[in-house]
Amino acid sequence: MTDTTPVTTSLTPPLDDPEFYAGDPDPALARLRAASPVHWYEPADYWALTGHAAVQEVSRDPERFCSSKGVLMGDRARPIGGGDSILYVDPPRHVQYRKLVNKAFTVRRVALLEPRIRELTRELLDKIDPTEETDLVEALAAPLPLLVIAELLGVPGEDRAKFKRWSDAVAEAATVLTDENMMIAVELFVYFNAALDARMQNPTDDLLTALVEAEIDGEHLPRQEQLGFCMSLLVAGNETTRALISGGLWELAKHPEQRAALVADPSLIPTAVEEMLRWVTPILAMARTATRDTEVTGCPVKEGQFLVLHYMAANRDTTVFGDDADTFDITRTPNPHVAFGVGEHFCLGAGLARLEGKVLLEELLARFPDFRFAGEPERPPSTLLRQVTKLPIVFAPQQ
């Protein structure tokens, strides 16, 4: 049994500091991963898993490493309830929960959404003045996934403008809980509660109706658990895809030769989306708790200890992705990234996110193949989401 704790503490970056991830964390994470892929992070009292093999091992073994005691870095500071989100539910009940909404995200059902996603994408592109500076996040990356998940949930058009504010507040609260974002989250709960009541009286063909009609062991879900589902579907189906689009297009703007290759051969776009997912890693990290004394890749772990799975670091692991792991390459294959998680909590909407990324690239590059930076991007502090909040672009720069 090998203890992989590093000899020096100078290698350890501030892993629990949101500001660390707003900058360029990759070099520091790479040094830590090389020295100690399973590392006891003393300042926050948890195991930091930066190696791909360690993340895979823990994610695939819910018997040894549970989710019910917290999946976010800050979860140990608050009580956890199964109704908070499906993310906190362990097998075997997790399997039952997952089945409730699986039918909305099957390969066939997601494929049927492509014409509507393409229509929404074209409508957003039509609104852009390609010769003027445009915030890509505001114009495309934020509204597209929000519109798509709102349609799946059955949210009427007049209510969708509120959802970005609500969703952003919930995502922010995952890193730092404030009175302001807590009150905004309450607004969202009140909205969904009323919407679920309405579906009980007038069912429709949407996810909200599926939730109020769903049964486990012959009983309907408690309202708190229905609300937890709503919050998870909104935030996971919106914020993560926004990060994929904004971060991925940022990278393509920095690599015009790779963007030109996609324009010349659109069949490369699905492979490019996978590399964008690896490179951006929209969800920075998730966590588990050891259910007994055990080990991870040979490193001893005690019962009750918290383990943070640093997906971003695992996605640059040279033992898996080779010596060019720190190179953005739209032709990379195979690409066993962990951007959607691993195991039973593998992202429910992975197929939808891939489809949105593919459609957006096809439509954007066909119309504006030469988009350029018009200013410095902005990235917010967070220990959960790797997002860009502002990305100034000129879509059709004058020659």
Secondary structure, DSSP 8 states (H G I E B T S, - for coil): ------S-STT---TT-HHHHHS--HHHHHHHHHH-SEEEEGGGTEEEE-SHHHHHHHHT-TTTEESTT-SSTTGGGS---GGG-GGG--TTHHHHHHHHHHGGGSHHHHHHTHHHHHHHHHHHHHT--TTS-EEHIIIIITHHHHHHHHHHHT--GGGTHHHHHHHHHHHHHTT---HHHHHHHHHHHHHHHHHHHHHHHS--SSHHHHHHH-EETTEE--HHHHHHHHHHHHHHHHHHHHHHHHHHHHHHHH-HHHHHHHHH-GGGHHHHHHHHHHHH-SB-EEEEEESSSEEETTEEE-TT-EEEEEHHHHTT-HHHH-TTTTS--TT--S----TT-SGGGS-TTHHHHHHHHHHHHHHHHHH-TT-EE-S--B----SSB---SB-EEESS---
